[in-house]
Amino acid sequence: MNLETYIRDFPGFPKPGVLFKDITPILRDKNAFSEMIEAFTLLLKVQAIDCVVAIEARGYLLGAPVAYALGCGIVPIRKEGKLPGPTYRIEYSLEYGAEIMEIQQDALKPGERVCIIDDVLATGGTLLGATQLVHTLGASIVSIAVLLEITNLFGRSNLSDYRIDSLIRN
C-alpha cells in the first residue's frame, strides 16, 4: 500500500502561501491506518524506547497506538494552557507564525529513552521545540518519527543532531 496516495493537499490553509498536507484519509481508512502504525512500530521496536512523546494534536493520533504496540507510555506536548500542574514551556516558530507549547514538569525521568512522534516534518520548528522540552526534563531522544517529511522545506537540517525516521518523504 502506498500511504502517500492518501495524503491530500489544501493550498492556502491555514493561511495564503501554505500548502497543508492532510493525513485524515490515512486515519479514516482502516488498512492504511493499520499499515502506518505497523510501519512505525517496526521502526521503533528495535530502538528500546521507554516512552513516546507525542505533539498535539495529530501526533497523538499516531503516538497513542504506537506506544500501545510498543508496550510503553505516552507523554503529550500540548499548546499553552492545556496541561494541569507545573509545566515547562517554549515558544517555537512555524512556517506560518509562532506558537507556545508545554510539557508537564514530571512527565519524563532523566535518562528515559524517548521517541518524539508527529505527523509532518516541515521546517522543523515544532519538533525542535519539542526536543528542547524533552531535554529540559533530562530524557534522551533516541529518534524522531514522522509520517511525512516535506523535504523542500529542509526541516531535517534543523534537527541534524537526531535520528529522523520518515515513513514518507515528499
Contact map, one row per residue, 1 for C-alpha under 8 A:
11100000000000000000000000000001001000000000000000000000000000000000000000000000000000000000000000000000000000000000000000000000000000000000000000000000000000000000000000
11111100000000000000000000000000000000000000000000000000000000000000000000000000000000000000000000000000000000000000000000000000000000000000000000000000000000000000000000
11111110000000000000000001000001000100000000000000000000000000000000000000000000000000000000000000000000000000000000000000000000000000000000000000000000000000000000000100
01111110000000000000000000000000000000000000000000000000000000000000000000000000000000000000000000000000000000000000000000000000000000000000000000000000000000000000000100
01111111000000000000000000000000000000000000000000000000000000000000000000000000000000000000000000000000000000000000000000000000000000000000000000000000000000000000000000
01111111000000000000001011000000000000000000000000000000000000000000000000000000000000000000000000000000000000000000000000000000000000000000000000000000000000000000000000
00111111100000000000111111000000000000000000000000000000000000000000000000000000000000000000000000000000000000000000000000000000000000000000000000000000000000000000000000
00001111110000000000111010000000000000000000000000000000000000000000000000000000000000000000000000000000000000000000000000000000000000000000000000000000000000000000000000
00000011111000000011110000000000000000000000000000000000000000000000000000000000000000000000000000000000000000000000000000000000000000000000000000000000000000000000000000
00000001111110000011110000000000000000000000000000000000000000000000000000000000000000000000000000000000000000000000000000000000000000000000000000000000000000000000000000
00000000111110011111000000000000000000000000000000000000000000000000000000000000000000000000000000000000000000000000000000000000000000000000000000000000000000000000000000
00000000011111111111000000000000000000000000000000000000000000000000000000000000000000000000000000000000000000000000000000000000000000000000000000000000000000000000000000
00000000011111111111000000000000000000000000000000000000000000000000000000000000000000000000000000000000000000000000000000000000000000000000000000000000000000000000000000
00000000000111110101000000000000000000000000000000000000000000000000000000000000000000000000000000000000000000000000000000000000000000000000000000000000000000000000000000
00000000000111111100000000000000000000000000000000000000000000000000000000000000000000000000000100000000000000000000000000000000000000000000000000000000000000000000000000
00000000001111111100000000000000000000000000000000000000000000000000000000000000000000000000000000000000000000000000000000000000000000000000000000000000000000000000000000
00000000001110111110000000000000000000000000000000000000000000000000000000000000000000000000000000000000000000000000000000000000000000000000000000000000000000000000000000
00000000001111111111000000000000000000000000000000000000000000000000000000000000000000000000001100000000000000000000000000000000000000000000000000000000000000000000000000
00000000111110001111100000000000000000000000000000000000000000000000000000000000000000000000000000000000000000000000000000000000000000000000000000000000000000000000000000
00000000111111000111110000000000000000000000000000000000000000000000000000000000000000000000000000000000000000000000000000000000000000000000000000000000000000000000000000
00000011110000000011111000000000000000000000000000000000000000000000000000000000000000000000000000000000000000000000000000000000000000000000000000000000000000000000000000
00000011110000000001111110000000000000000000000000000000000000000000000000000000000000000000000000000000000000000000000000000000000000000000000000000000000000000000000000
00000111000000000000111111100000000000000000000000000000000000000000000000000000000000000000000000000000000000000000001000000000000000000000000000000000000000000000000000
00000010000000000000011111110000000000000000000000000000000000000000000000000000000000000000000000000000000000000000000000000000000000000000000000000000000000000000000000
00000111000000000000011111111000000000000000000000000000000000000000000000000000000000000000000000000000000000000000000000000000000000000000000000000000000000000000000000
00100110000000000000001111111101100000000000000000000000000000000000000000000000000000000000000000000000000000000000000000000000000000000000000000000000000000000000000000
00000000000000000000001111111101100000000000000000000000000000000000000000000000000000000000000000000000000000000000000000000000000000000000000000000000000000000000000000
00000000000000000000000111111100100000000000000000000000000000000000000000000000000000000000000000000000000000000000000000000000000000000000000000000000000000000000000000
00000000000000000000000011111111100000000000000000000000000000000000000000000000000000000000000000000000000000000000000000000000000000000000000000000000000000000000000000
00000000000000000000000001111111110000000000000000000000000000000000000000000000000000000000000000000000000000000000000000000000000000000000000000000000000000000000000000
00000000000000000000000000001111111000000000000000000000000000000000000000000000000000000000000000000000000000000000000000000000000000000000000000000000000000000000000000
10100000000000000000000001101111111100000000000000000000000000000000000000000000000000000000000000000000000000000000000000000000000000000000000000000000000000000000000000
00000000000000000000000001111111111110000000000000000000000000000000000000000000000000000000000000000000000000000000000000000000000000000000000000000000000000000000000000
00000000000000000000000000000111111111000000000000000000000000000000000000000000000000000000000000000000000000000000000000000000000000000000000000000000000000000000000000
10000000000000000000000000000011111111100000000000000000000000000000000000000000000000000000000000000000000000000000000000000000000000000000000000000000000000000000000000
00100000000000000000000000000001111111110000000000000000000000000000000000000000000000000000000000000000000000000000000000000000000000000000000000100000000000000000001000
00000000000000000000000000000000111111111000000000000000000001001100000000000000000000000000000000000000000000000000000000000000000000000000000000000000000000000000000000
00000000000000000000000000000000011111111100000000000000000000000100000000000000000000000000000000000000000000000000000000000000000000000000000000000000000000000000000000
00000000000000000000000000000000001111111110000000000000000000000000000000000000000000000000000000000000000000000000000000000000000000000000000000000000000000000000001000
00000000000000000000000000000000000111111111000000000000000000000100000000000000000000000000000000000000000000000000000000000000000000000000000010000000000000000000001000
00000000000000000000000000000000000011111111100000000000000000000100110000000000000000000000000000000000000000000000000000000000000000000000000000000000000000000000000000
00000000000000000000000000000000000001111111110000000000000000000000000000000000000000000000000000000000000000000000000000000000000000000000000000000000000000000000000000
00000000000000000000000000000000000000111111111000000000000000000000000000000000000000000000000000000000000000000000000000000000000000000000000000000000000000000000100000
00000000000000000000000000000000000000011111111110000000000000000000010000000000000000000000000000000000000000000000000000000000000000000000000000000000000000000000000000
00000000000000000000000000000000000000001111111110000000000000000000010000000000000000000000000000000000000000000000000000000000000000000000000000000000000000000000000000
00000000000000000000000000000000000000000111111100000000000000000000000000000000000000000000000000000000000000000000000000000000000000000000000000000000000000000000000000
00000000000000000000000000000000000000000011111110000000000000000000000000000000000000000000000000000000000000000000000000000000000000000000010000000000000000000000000000
00000000000000000000000000000000000000000001111111000000000000000000000000000000000000000000000000000000000000001000000000000000000000000000000000000000000000000000000000
00000000000000000000000000000000000000000001101111110000000000000000010100000000000000000000000000000000000000001110000000000000000000000000010000000000000000000000000000
00000000000000000000000000000000000000000000000111110000000000000000000110000000000000000000000000000000000000011100000000000000000000000000000000000000000000000000000000
00000000000000000000000000000000000000000000000011111000000000000010000111100000000000000000000000000000000000011110000000000000000000000000000000000000000000000000000000
00000000000000000000000000000000000000000000000011111100000000100110000111100000000000000000000000000000000000000111100000000000000000000000000000000000000000000000000000
00000000000000000000000000000000000000000000000000111110000000100000000001111000000000000000000000000000000000000111100000000000000000000000000000000000000000000000000000
00000000000000000000000000000000000000000000000000011111001101110000000001111000000000000000000000000000000000000001110000000000000000000000000000000000000000000000000000
00000000000000000000000000000000000000000000000000001111111100000000000000011100000000000000000000000000000000000001110000000000010000000000000000000000000000000000000000
00000000000000000000000000000000000000000000000000000111111100000000000000011110000000000000000000000000000000000000000000000000000000000000000000000000000000000000000000
00000000000000000000000000000000000000000000000000000011111110000000000000000100000000000000000000000000000000000000000000000000000000000000000000000000000000000000000000
00000000000000000000000000000000000000000000000000000011111111000000000000000000000000000000000000000000000000000000011000000000000000000000000000000000000000000000000000
00000000000000000000000000000000000000000000000000000111111111100000000000000000000000000000000000000000000000000000111000000000000000000000000000000000000000000000000000
00000000000000000000000000000000000000000000000000000111111111110000000000010000000000000000000000000000000000000000010000000000000000000000000000000000000000000000000000
00000000000000000000000000000000000000000000000000000000111111111000000000000000000000000000000000000000000000000000000000000000000000000000000000000000000000000000000000
00000000000000000000000000000000000010000000000000000100011111111100000000000000000000000000000000000000000000000000111000000000000000000000000000000000000000000000000000
00000000000000000000000000000000000000000000000000011100001111111110000001000000000000000000000000000000000000000000110000000000000000000000000000000000000000000000000000
00000000000000000000000000000000000000000000000000000100000111111111000001000000000000000000000000000000000000000000000000000000000000000000000000000000000000000000000000
00000000000000000000000000000000000010000000000000000000000011111111100000000000000000000000000000000000000000000000000000000000000000000000000000000000000000000000000000
00000000000000000000000000000000000011011000000000010000000001111111110000000000000000000000000000000000000000000000000000000000000000000000000000000000000000000000000000
00000000000000000000000000000000000000000000000000110000000000111111111111000000000000000000000000000000000000000000000000000000000000000000000000000000000000000000000000
00000000000000000000000000000000000000000000000000000000000000011111111110000000000000000000000000000000000000000000000000000000000000000000000000000000000000000000000000
00000000000000000000000000000000000000001000000000000000000000001111111100000000000000000000000000000000000000000000000000000000000000000000000000000000000000000000000000
00000000000000000000000000000000000000001001100010000000000000000111111100000000000000000000000000000000000000000000000000000000000000000000000000000000000000000000000000
00000000000000000000000000000000000000000000000000000000000000000011111110000000000000000000000000000000000000000000000000000000000000000000000000000000000000000000000000
00000000000000000000000000000000000000000000000011110000000000000011111111000000000000000000000000000000000000000000000000000000000000000000000000000000000000000000000000
00000000000000000000000000000000000000000000000001110000000000000011001111100000000000000000000000000000000000000000000000000000000000000000000000000000000000000000000000
00000000000000000000000000000000000000000000000000111100000000110010000111110000000000000000000000000000000000000000000000000000000000000000000000000000000000000000000000
00000000000000000000000000000000000000000000000000111100000000000000000011111000000000000000000000000000001100000000000000000000000000000000000000000000000000000000000000
00000000000000000000000000000000000000000000000000001111000100000000000001111100000000000000000000000010000000000000000000000000000000000000000000000000000000000000000000
00000000000000000000000000000000000000000000000000001111000000000000000000111110000000000000000000001110000000000000000000000000010000000000000000000000000000000000000000
00000000000000000000000000000000000000000000000000000011100000000000000000011111011000000000000000001110000000000000000000000000000000000000000000000000000000000000000000
00000000000000000000000000000000000000000000000000000001000000000000000000001111110000000000000000111100000000000000000000000000000000000000000000000000000000000000000000
00000000000000000000000000000000000000000000000000000000000000000000000000000111111000001000000000011100000000000000000000000000000000000000000000000000000000000000000000
00000000000000000000000000000000000000000000000000000000000000000000000000000011111100000000000000000100000000000000000000000000000000000000000000000000000000000000000000
00000000000000000000000000000000000000000000000000000000000000000000000000000111111100000000000000000000000000000000000000000000000000000000000000000000000000000000000000
00000000000000000000000000000000000000000000000000000000000000000000000000000101111110100000000000000111000000000000000000000000000000000000000000000000000000000000000000
00000000000000000000000000000000000000000000000000000000000000000000000000000000111111100000000000000001000000000000000000000000000000000000000000000000000000000000000000
00000000000000000000000000000000000000000000000000000000000000000000000000000000001111100000000000000001000000000000000000000000000000000000000000000000000000000000000000
00000000000000000000000000000000000000000000000000000000000000000000000000000000000111110000000000000001100000000000000000000000000000000000000000000000000000000000000000
00000000000000000000000000000000000000000000000000000000000000000000000000000000001111111000000000000111100000000000000000000000000000000000000000000000000000000000000000
00000000000000000000000000000000000000000000000000000000000000000000000000000000000001111100000000000111100000000000000000000000000010010000000000000000000000000000000000
00000000000000000000000000000000000000000000000000000000000000000000000000000001000000111110000000011110000000000000000000000000000010000000000000000000000000000000000000
00000000000000000000000000000000000000000000000000000000000000000000000000000000000000011111000000011100000000000000000000000000100110000000000000000000000000000000000000
00000000000000000000000000000000000000000000000000000000000000000000000000000000000000001111100001111000000000000000000000000000100000000000000000000000000000000000000000
00000000000000000000000000000000000000000000000000000000000000000000000000000000000000000111110001111000000000000000000000001101100000000000000000000000000000000000000000
00000000000000000000000000000000000000000000000000000000000000000000000000000000000000000011111111100000000000000000000000001100000000000000000000000000000000000000000000
00000000000000000000000000000000000000000000000000000000000000000000000000000000000000000001111111100000000000000000000000111100000000000000000000000000000000000000000000
00000000000000000100000000000000000000000000000000000000000000000000000000000000000000000000111110000000000000000000000001101000000000000000000000000000000000000000000000
00000000000000100100000000000000000000000000000000000000000000000000000000000000000000000000111111000000000000000000000000000000000000000000000000000000000000000000000000
00000000000000000000000000000000000000000000000000000000000000000000000000000000000000000000111111100000000000000000000000000000000000000000000000000000000000000000000000
00000000000000000000000000000000000000000000000000000000000000000000000000000000000000000011110111110000000000000000000000000000000000000000000000000000000000000000000000
00000000000000000000000000000000000000000000000000000000000000000000000000000010000000000011110011111000000000000000000000000000000000000000000000000000000000000000000000
00000000000000000000000000000000000000000000000000000000000000000000000000000011000000001111000001111100000000000000000000000000000000000000000000000000000000000000000000
00000000000000000000000000000000000000000000000000000000000000000000000000001111000000001111000000111110000000000000000000000000100000000000000000000000000000000000000000
00000000000000000000000000000000000000000000000000000000000000000000000000001111101000111100000000011111000000000000000000000000000010000000000000000000000000000000000000
00000000000000000000000000000000000000000000000000000000000000000000000000011100001000111000000000001111101000000000000000000000000010000000000000000000000000000000000000
00000000000000000000000000000000000000000000000000000000000000000000000000000000001111110000000000000111111000000000000000000000000000000000000000000000000000000000000000
00000000000000000000000000000000000000000000000000000000000000000000000000000000000001110000000000000011111100000000000000000000000000001000000000000000000000000000000000
00000000000000000000000000000000000000000000000000000000000000000000000000000000000000000000000000000001111110000000000000000000000000001000000000000000000000000000000000
00000000000000000000000000000000000000000000000000000000000000000000000000100000000000000000000000000011111110000000000000000000000000001000000000000000000000000000000000
00000000000000000000000000000000000000000000000000000000000000000000000000100000000000000000000000000000111111010000000000000000000001001110000000000000000000000000000000
00000000000000000000000000000000000000000000000000000000000000000000000000000000000000000000000000000000011111110000000000000000000000001110000000000000000000000000000000
00000000000000000000000000000000000000000000000000000000000000000000000000000000000000000000000000000000000111110000000000000000000000001111000000000000000000000000000000
00000000000000000000000000000000000000000000000000000000000000000000000000000000000000000000000000000000000011111000000000000000000000000111000000000000000000000000000000
00000000000000000000000000000000000000000000000001100000000000000000000000000000000000000000000000000000000111111100000000000000000000000111000000000000000000000000000000
00000000000000000000000000000000000000000000000111100000000000000000000000000000000000000000000000000000000000111110000000000000000000000011110000000000000000000000000000
00000000000000000000000000000000000000000000000011111000000000000000000000000000000000000000000000000000000000011111000000000000000000000011111000000000000000000000000000
00000000000000000000000000000000000000000000000010111000000000000000000000000000000000000000000000000000000000001111100000000000000000000000111110000000000000000000000000
00000000000000000000000000000000000000000000000000011110000000000000000000000000000000000000000000000000000000000111110000000010011000000000101110000000000000000000000000
00000000000000000000000000000000000000000000000000011110001001100000000000000000000000000000000000000000000000000011111000000000000000000000000111000000000000000000000000
00000000000000000000000000000000000000000000000000000110011101100000000000000000000000000000000000000000000000000001111110000010000000000000000011100000000000000000000000
00000000000000000000001000000000000000000000000000000000011001000000000000000000000000000000000000000000000000000000111110000000000000000000000001110000000000000000000000
00000000000000000000000000000000000000000000000000000000000000000000000000000000000000000000000000000000000000000000011111000000000000000000000001111100000000000000000000
00000000000000000000000000000000000000000000000000000000000000000000000000000000000000000000000000000000000000000000011111110010000000000000000001011100001100000000000000
00000000000000000000000000000000000000000000000000000000000000000000000000000000000000000000001000000000000000000000000111111000000000000000000000001110111000000000000000
00000000000000000000000000000000000000000000000000000000000000000000000000000000000000000000011000000000000000000000000011111000000000000000000000000000111101000000000000
00000000000000000000000000000000000000000000000000000000000000000000000000000000000000000000010000000000000000000000000011111111000000000000000000000000011101100000000000
00000000000000000000000000000000000000000000000000000000000000000000000000000000000000000001111000000000000000000000000001111111100000000000000000000000001001000000000000
00000000000000000000000000000000000000000000000000000000000000000000000000000000000000000001110000000000000000000000000000011111110000000000000000000000000000000000000000
00000000000000000000000000000000000000000000000000000000000000000000000000000000000000000000000000000000000000000001010010011111111000000000000000000000000000100000000000
00000000000000000000000000000000000000000000000000000000000000000000000000000000000000000001000000000000000000000000000000011111111100000000000000000000000001100000000000
00000000000000000000000000000000000000000000000000000000000000000000000000000000000000000111000000001000000000000000000000001111111110000000000000000000000000000000000000
00000000000000000000000000000000000000000000000000000010000000000000000000001000000000000000000000000000000000000001000000000111111111000000000000000000000000000000000000
00000000000000000000000000000000000000000000000000000000000000000000000000000000000000000000000000000000000000000001000000000011111111100000100000000000000000000000000000
00000000000000000000000000000000000000000000000000000000000000000000000000000000000000000100000000000000000000000000000000000001111111110000000000000000000000000000000000
00000000000000000000000000000000000000000000000000000000000000000000000000000000000000011100000000000110000000000000000000000000111111111000000000000000000000000000000000
00000000000000000000000000000000000000000000000000000000000000000000000000000000000000000000000000000000000100000000000000000000011111111111100000000000000000000000000000
00000000000000000000000000000000000000000000000000000000000000000000000000000000000000000000000000000000000000000000000000000000001111111111100000000000000000000000000000
00000000000000000000000000000000000000000000000000000000000000000000000000000000000000010000000000000000000000000000000000000000000111111110000000000000000000000000000000
00000000000000000000000000000000000000000000000000000000000000000000000000000000000000000000000000000000111111000000000000000000000011111110000000000000000000000000000000
00000000000000000000000000000000000000000000000000000000000000000000000000000000000000000000000000000000000111110000000000000000000001111111000000000000000000000000000000
00000000000000000000000000000000000000000000000000000000000000000000000000000000000000000000000000000000000111111100000000000000000001111111100000000000000000000000000000
00000000000000000000000000000000000000000000000000000000000000000000000000000000000000000000000000000000000001111100000000000000000001100111110000000000000000000000000000
00000000000000000000000000000000000000000000000000000000000000000000000000000000000000000000000000000000000000001111000000000000001001100011111100000000000000000100000000
00000000000000000000000000000000000000000000001010000000000000000000000000000000000000000000000000000000000000001110000000000000000000000001111100000000000000000110000000
00000000000000000000000000000000000000000000000000000000000000000000000000000000000000000000000000000000000000000111000000000000000000000000111110000000000000000111100000
00000000000000000000000000000000000000000000000000000000000000000000000000000000000000000000000000000000000000000011100000000000000000000000111111000000000000000111100000
00000000000000000000000000000000000000010000000000000000000000000000000000000000000000000000000000000000000000000011110000000000000000000000001111100000000000000001110000
00000000000000000000000000000000000000000000000000000000000000000000000000000000000000000000000000000000000000000000111110000000000000000000000111111000000000000001111000
00000000000000000000000000000000000100000000000000000000000000000000000000000000000000000000000000000000000000000000011100000000000000000000000011111000000000000000011100
00000000000000000000000000000000000000000000000000000000000000000000000000000000000000000000000000000000000000000000001110000000000000000000000001111100000000000000011111
00000000000000000000000000000000000000000000000000000000000000000000000000000000000000000000000000000000000000000000000111000000000000000000000001111110000000000000011111
00000000000000000000000000000000000000000000000000000000000000000000000000000000000000000000000000000000000000000000000111000000000000000000000000011111111000000000000011
00000000000000000000000000000000000000000000000000000000000000000000000000000000000000000000000000000000000000000000000001000000000000000000000000001111111100000000000011
00000000000000000000000000000000000000000000000000000000000000000000000000000000000000000000000000000000000000000000000000000000000000000000000000000111110000000000000001
00000000000000000000000000000000000000000000000000000000000000000000000000000000000000000000000000000000000000000000000001100000000000000000000000000111111000000000000000
00000000000000000000000000000000000000000000000000000000000000000000000000000000000000000000000000000000000000000000000001110000000000000000000000000111111111000000000000
00000000000000000000000000000000000000000000000000000000000000000000000000000000000000000000000000000000000000000000000011111000000000000000000000000110111111100000000000
00000000000000000000000000000000000000000000000000000000000000000000000000000000000000000000000000000000000000000000000010110000000000000000000000000010011111110001000000
00000000000000000000000000000000000000000000000000000000000000000000000000000000000000000000000000000000000000000000000000000000000000000000000000000000011111110000000000
00000000000000000000000000000000000000000000000000000000000000000000000000000000000000000000000000000000000000000000000000111001000000000000000000000000011111110000000000
00000000000000000000000000000000000000000000000000000000000000000000000000000000000000000000000000000000000000000000000000010011000000000000000000000000001111111100000000
00000000000000000000000000000000000000000000000000000000000000000000000000000000000000000000000000000000000000000000000000000000000000000000000000000000000111111110000000
00000000000000000000000000000000000000000000000000000000000000000000000000000000000000000000000000000000000000000000000000000000000000000000000000000000000000111110000000
00000000000000000000000000000000000000000000000000000000000000000000000000000000000000000000000000000000000000000000000000000000000000000000111100000000000000111111000000
00000000000000000000000000000000000000000000000000000000000000000000000000000000000000000000000000000000000000000000000000000000000000000000011100000000000000011111100000
00000000000000000000000000000000000000000000000000000000000000000000000000000000000000000000000000000000000000000000000000000000000000000000001111000000000100000111110000
00000000000000000000000000000000000000000010000000000000000000000000000000000000000000000000000000000000000000000000000000000000000000000000001111000000000000000011111000
00000000000000000000000000000000000000000000000000000000000000000000000000000000000000000000000000000000000000000000000000000000000000000000000011111000000000000001111110
00000000000000000000000000000000000100110000000000000000000000000000000000000000000000000000000000000000000000000000000000000000000000000000000001111000000000000000111110
00110000000000000000000000000000000000000000000000000000000000000000000000000000000000000000000000000000000000000000000000000000000000000000000000111000000000000000011111
00000000000000000000000000000000000000000000000000000000000000000000000000000000000000000000000000000000000000000000000000000000000000000000000000011110000000000000011111
00000000000000000000000000000000000000000000000000000000000000000000000000000000000000000000000000000000000000000000000000000000000000000000000000011111000000000000000111
